[in-house]
Amino acid sequence: MALSLSRAFGAMGSEASKFDRRKTVADPELGLMSQEDISMANFMLPGPNQPDEFLAGAFANKDNVHDPALKFLHGTTTLGFVFSKGIIITVDSRASMGNYVGSQTVKKCIEITPYLLGTMAGGAADCMYWERHLGRLCRLYELRNKERITTAAASKLLHNIMYSYKGYGLSMGTMIAGWDQDIGPNLYYCDSEGTRVKGQKFSVGSGSPYAYGVLDEGYKFDMEVEEACELGRRSIYHATFRDAMSGGYVSVYHVHADGWTKVSMDDCQILHEQYEAAKGNK
């Protein structure tokens, strides 16, 4: 009887030991941990041993007949231009993946600092993450140098980051707009292919040809703020009307000597009704 009880308790003890969270010691400094805790503590790495080689092959077109390359489907319309009283930045708010509309309320104008704005076109996650990171770098620059960073320097920081990831599948086409002390308004375009250009007018995204058409027809350097805002708003509206991957809301920002101001955010459908009514009254 005693022997059978001993065996029974021994079996119970061995079964209970399977669930004992203190049975494995991973590290004296970490204390007592179970095998499951140790597995979770290890940082999970992606499958490929050489991520750069994997990404280079994933995005390369090696066969024109059977093309295995990854192709991200994206669409947007962003616009920026310099005029006598600053810079106008206008963007839509639709996030799409091919024919699928993922969101109608994406904030495509990223507020980097109180004096710098960035736009996003391409991969939403790429643009949002790296432009927020740029905001941290700009703040560190201000703390170290006791002055705010210039638009040229900020765009160069972002350009260097994107160029270091060239060929890794990064998808970004962004404008950096700001007002520099003793210089005035500056507008730069940077993308993940290594381009960095200073200019007076830029439009980025699948709807940019339509936006450029309206912008080129109505642009002049000496404009009032209200006229410039309306030009940017109308340019994005026409792009959303013709480009299926653009839509949602049209946001207008004005960059000036005191920073930037969000002027308006209008529903594309309401703008369409307003412009159609104005057209019918002529």
C-alpha positions, 0 to 999 in steps of 0.5 A: 500500500505504501509503495503504491502511494509512493508511486502515485505521488511520484507520478503526480510530482513528475507531471506537476514538474512539467508546469513548474515555471521555476524549473529552468534557470536561464541566467543568474541575473535574469532569475528563474524562468521557464523554457517558454519565457526563455523562448519569448525573451529571444528576439525573433529574427526574419527568415532570410539570413541576408535581408539585403540579398533577399530584398534585392531579389524580391523587388528585381525584375529578373524575368520579363515573362514570369516576373516574380518581383514584388510590386506595391500598389499605391496611389495618392495626390500631394501638391506644394508650391512656393509663392510670394507669401510662403508655401501652400501644401495640399494633400488628399486623404485616401489610402488605397491598395490597388482597387481596394480603398483602405481608408478615407482619412489618412493624414498625408501632411506630417507636421515635422516641427512647428516650422517644417511640413512633410508630405507622404506618397508611396508606402504610408508606413514608410513615410509616416515612420521616417518623417516622424523620425526626422522630427526627432532628429530636428528636435535634437539639432535644435537642442544641440545648436540652440537654433532651428534646423534649415529646410535644406538640412532637414531634407538632406537628413531624410535623403541620406536615410532613404538613400541608405535603404535604396534597393531594400523596398522602401517606397517614399516620395515626399516634399519637405516645406519650411520657412528658414530665418534670413532665407524665406520659404524653401521646398524640397522633393526627396524620394526613395530612389535617391532624388533630392531636388529644390523647386518652386512647384511639385506634385507627387502621386498617381493623380499628379498629372491632373493636379499639375494641369490645374496648377500650371494654368492658374499659378503665378508668384504674386498671389494672395493667401486666399487665392493660393489656397483655392488654387491648391484646393482646386488642383487636388480636387480635380486629381481626386475626380479623375484619379480613382486612387485619390480622394477623401478630404482635401487638406490645405496648409500654409507655411509662413514666417511664423510657422505653418497653419492648417487652413482647411479640410474639405470633403471632396464630394462637397467640393464637387457639388460647390464647383459644379454649382459654380460652373452651372451659374456661369 
